[in-house]
């Protein structure tokens, strides 16, 4: 899932703005700063952060990761907040490909919608 900076669902009718932050939710986060009990919700204070080497790419351009950790108040849900580059090539469909690498292992790319 992907949420725009205003927490709205990213979609063709609601694309993210270039330069904004998009929240991604996934699994496979790698090592953490602390480990919640099995099935327990992640803490909001202190946050449970990922500690692995993390890289994010938008259309093959490295992007800034603003946050990477367990989503507060959810069990085992990884949240990654990525700042989109201010300029990037958008497809005719209005999408860009995003992928993440943790400790050198890459995710499959996912498409999100971005304003032209």
C-alpha positions in Angstrom: 0.0 0.0 0.0 1.1 3.6 -0.6 -0.2 6.7 1.1 0.4 10.3 0.0 1.9 12.9 2.3 -1.6 13.9 3.5 -2.3 10.2 4.4 -4.7 9.7 1.5 -4.5 6.6 -0.7 -2.2 7.0 -3.7 -4.3 6.4 -6.9 -4.7 7.6 -10.5 -7.2 10.2 -9.3 -5.0 11.1 -6.3 -1.4 11.1 -7.4 1.5 12.2 -5.2 3.2 15.5 -5.8 6.9 15.6 -6.9 9.1 16.3 -3.9 6.4 15.0 -1.4 6.7 12.1 1.0 5.0 8.8 0.2 4.5 6.2 2.9 4.9 2.5 1.8 3.8 -0.5 3.9 5.5 -3.8 3.4 7.2 -6.8 5.0 10.8 -8.0 5.0 12.3 -5.1 6.9 15.5 -6.8 8.2 17.1 -6.1 11.6 15.3 -3.8 14.0 16.4 -1.5 16.9 14.2 -3.6 19.2 11.9 -6.6 18.8 8.3 -6.5 19.9 6.8 -9.6 21.4 5.4 -11.9 18.7 2.0 -10.6 17.6 2.4 -7.4 19.7 1.9 -3.9 18.2 5.0 -1.8 17.6 5.6 1.0 20.0 5.1 4.6 19.0 7.4 5.8 21.7 10.1 4.8 21.3 9.8 4.0 17.6 11.1 0.6 16.4 13.5 1.5 13.6 15.2 -0.7 11.0 19.0 -0.9 11.4 20.0 -2.4 8.1 21.6 -0.6 5.2 18.5 0.8 3.4 18.3 2.4 -0.1 15.2 3.6 -2.0 15.0 4.3 -5.7 12.3 6.1 -7.8 12.7 5.5 -11.5 16.3 4.3 -10.8 17.1 7.7 -9.0 18.1 7.3 -5.4 15.6 8.9 -3.1 15.7 10.1 0.5 14.3 7.7 3.1 12.7 9.9 5.8 11.7 7.0 8.1 12.0 3.2 8.1 10.7 1.1 10.9 7.7 -0.7 12.2 4.4 1.2 11.8 3.4 2.3 15.3 0.4 0.4 16.8 0.6 -2.4 14.1 2.1 -5.9 14.5 5.0 -6.6 12.1 4.0 -3.9 9.5 7.1 -2.2 8.0 6.6 1.5 7.1 9.0 3.3 4.8 8.6 7.0 4.1 10.3 8.1 0.9 10.7 11.6 -0.3 10.1 11.7 -4.1 12.7 13.5 -6.1 11.4 17.0 -7.2 11.9 16.1 -10.9 11.5 12.6 -12.3 10.2 11.0 -15.5 6.6 9.9 -15.2 5.1 7.4 -17.6 2.2 8.2 -19.9 0.0 6.4 -17.3 1.2 8.8 -14.6 3.3 6.2 -12.8 6.8 5.8 -11.5 8.5 2.7 -10.3 9.8 2.5 -6.7 12.0 -0.2 -5.2 13.8 -0.6 -1.9 17.1 -2.4 -1.1 17.9 -3.7 2.4 21.4 -4.9 3.0 21.8 -5.2 -0.8 18.7 -7.2 -1.4 16.1 -5.5 -3.6 12.4 -5.6 -3.6 10.2 -6.0 -6.6 9.4 -2.6 -8.1 5.9 -1.1 -7.4 4.2 1.6 -9.3 2.8 4.7 -7.7 1.0 7.6 -9.3 2.7 11.0 -9.5 1.5 14.3 -10.8 2.9 15.3 -14.2 
